[in-house]
Every structure is written in C-alpha cells, then in structure tokens.
Amino acid sequence: MENVAIIGASPKEDRYSNRAQKMLVTHGYRIFPVTPSGGTIDGENCYLSASDIAEKIDTVTLYVGPKHLAGSIDQIIGLKPKRVIFNPGTEDSQLMKKVQTAGIEVLEACTLVLLATNQF
C-alpha cells in the first residue's frame, strides 16, 4: 500500500483536497492529511505539519498556494517522497526546481485526474 501525504487537507467537502482524500482512500491508498488546524478529516487524524509524519511517504500531493507552501517545502523534501504532485494553483518554478534538485520527481498535474484515469 502506498502512503500519500495531502498538504493542505480540508474537511470542507467542496475543496479539491477533500475530494482527493476520498478518492485516494477509495483507490486503496493510505493517506496522511496535513493541515495547520489539526483535528480529523473523515475519521483520519491530521498532522499539523509534514515534519510530524513519521511514516515513509511515497507521494506528496499539494493543495496549498505557493506563498504558503514556501515555508514548508524543506519539510516536504525531508519526507523523501518518490514524487511531489503540484496540483493546479500550487505551481511555482523555484519550489519545483528545489524539489527536483533534491532528487524527487515533480509532476505538474491534477491528482483527481490522475486517479480517475488510472495514471496515479
């Protein structure tokens, strides 16, 4: 089972991160929602930051805008995932280059589309 961190997780059902969480679970992935508000989302305990995750993470999917993401990119790199997915609205060429320089695959894609088309 692949472990997926969702940076910018939200309990709001109209948010793409919430839809992605539900789809990831449906597809059999083990998810690690990250949100500074903590708590739980759909029964899953949330992490306050990426650095709080002790498990091996295979994929990080981003749902945070670049100006908020910049402060946590080193934590994300510290997870040493195989890949980081920059969903629409999260793209930033400098942050993407920093992730790539760390030897991590960068995808500029939509997690929902990747899951729906069996390309995740």
C-alpha positions as CSV (number, residue, x, y, z in Angstrom):
1,M,0.0,0.0,0.0
2,E,1.4,3.4,-1.0
3,N,1.4,6.2,1.6
4,V,0.3,9.7,0.3
5,A,0.6,12.9,2.2
6,I,-2.0,15.6,1.4
7,I,-0.6,19.0,2.1
8,G,-3.5,21.4,2.5
9,A,-6.1,18.8,3.5
10,S,-9.5,20.2,4.3
11,P,-12.7,19.0,6.0
12,K,-14.7,21.1,3.5
13,E,-16.3,18.8,1.0
14,D,-16.2,21.4,-1.8
15,R,-12.4,21.5,-1.6
16,Y,-10.3,19.6,-4.1
17,S,-8.1,18.3,-1.3
18,N,-11.1,16.8,0.4
19,R,-12.2,15.1,-2.9
20,A,-8.7,13.8,-3.4
21,Q,-8.6,12.4,0.1
22,K,-11.8,10.5,-0.5
23,M,-10.6,9.2,-3.9
24,L,-7.2,8.2,-2.6
25,V,-8.9,6.1,0.1
26,T,-11.3,4.6,-2.4
27,H,-8.4,3.6,-4.5
28,G,-6.7,1.9,-1.6
29,Y,-4.0,4.4,-0.7
30,R,-3.0,5.2,2.9
31,I,-3.4,8.9,3.4
32,F,-1.7,11.4,5.8
33,P,-3.7,14.7,5.8
34,V,-1.7,17.7,6.7
35,T,-3.4,20.9,7.9
36,P,-2.4,23.5,10.4
37,S,-5.8,23.3,12.0
38,G,-5.2,19.7,13.0
39,G,-8.2,17.5,14.1
40,T,-9.6,14.8,11.9
41,I,-11.0,14.6,8.4
42,D,-13.3,11.7,7.6
43,G,-12.0,9.9,10.6
44,E,-8.3,10.3,9.7
45,N,-6.1,12.1,12.2
46,C,-4.5,15.2,10.7
47,Y,-0.9,16.3,11.1
48,L,-0.1,19.9,11.8
49,S,3.0,19.9,9.5
50,A,4.7,17.5,7.1
51,S,7.6,17.1,9.6
52,D,5.2,15.5,12.1
53,I,4.8,12.4,9.8
54,A,6.9,9.5,11.0
55,E,5.9,7.0,8.3
56,K,7.6,6.6,4.9
57,I,5.8,8.7,2.3
58,D,5.7,7.7,-1.3
59,T,3.8,10.6,-2.8
60,V,3.1,14.2,-1.6
61,T,0.1,15.9,-3.3
62,L,-0.1,19.7,-2.8
63,Y,-3.2,21.8,-2.2
64,V,-1.5,24.9,-0.8
65,G,-0.7,28.1,-2.8
66,P,3.0,28.9,-3.5
67,K,3.2,31.8,-0.9
68,H,2.1,29.4,1.9
69,L,4.0,26.5,0.5
70,A,7.4,28.1,0.5
71,G,7.7,27.8,4.3
72,S,7.1,24.1,4.4
73,I,9.0,22.9,1.2
74,D,12.0,21.8,3.2
75,Q,9.7,19.7,5.5
76,I,8.2,18.1,2.3
77,I,11.7,17.4,0.9
78,G,12.6,15.9,4.3
79,L,9.9,13.3,3.9
80,K,12.0,12.0,1.0
81,P,9.0,11.0,-1.2
82,K,9.4,9.4,-4.6
83,R,7.3,12.3,-6.1
84,V,5.6,15.5,-5.4
85,I,2.4,16.4,-7.3
86,F,1.9,20.2,-7.8
87,N,-1.9,20.4,-8.4
88,P,-3.3,23.4,-10.3
89,G,-2.8,26.6,-8.4
90,T,0.2,25.3,-6.4
91,E,2.8,25.5,-9.2
92,D,5.9,27.6,-8.5
93,S,9.0,27.1,-10.7
94,Q,11.5,27.9,-7.9
95,L,9.9,25.4,-5.5
96,M,9.6,22.8,-8.2
97,K,13.3,23.2,-9.0
98,K,14.2,22.8,-5.3
99,V,12.2,19.6,-5.1
100,Q,13.8,18.2,-8.3
101,T,17.3,19.2,-7.1
102,A,16.7,17.0,-4.0
103,G,16.2,14.1,-6.4
104,I,12.5,13.9,-6.1
105,E,10.2,13.6,-9.2
106,V,8.0,16.6,-9.8
107,L,4.6,16.3,-11.5
108,E,2.6,19.3,-12.5
109,A,-0.8,17.5,-12.6
110,C,-4.2,17.1,-11.0
111,T,-4.4,14.2,-8.5
112,L,-8.1,13.8,-9.2
113,V,-7.5,13.4,-12.9
114,L,-4.5,11.0,-12.3
115,L,-6.7,8.8,-10.1
116,A,-9.7,8.9,-12.5
117,T,-7.6,7.8,-15.4
118,N,-5.6,5.2,-13.5
119,Q,-2.3,7.2,-14.0
120,F,-1.7,7.8,-10.3
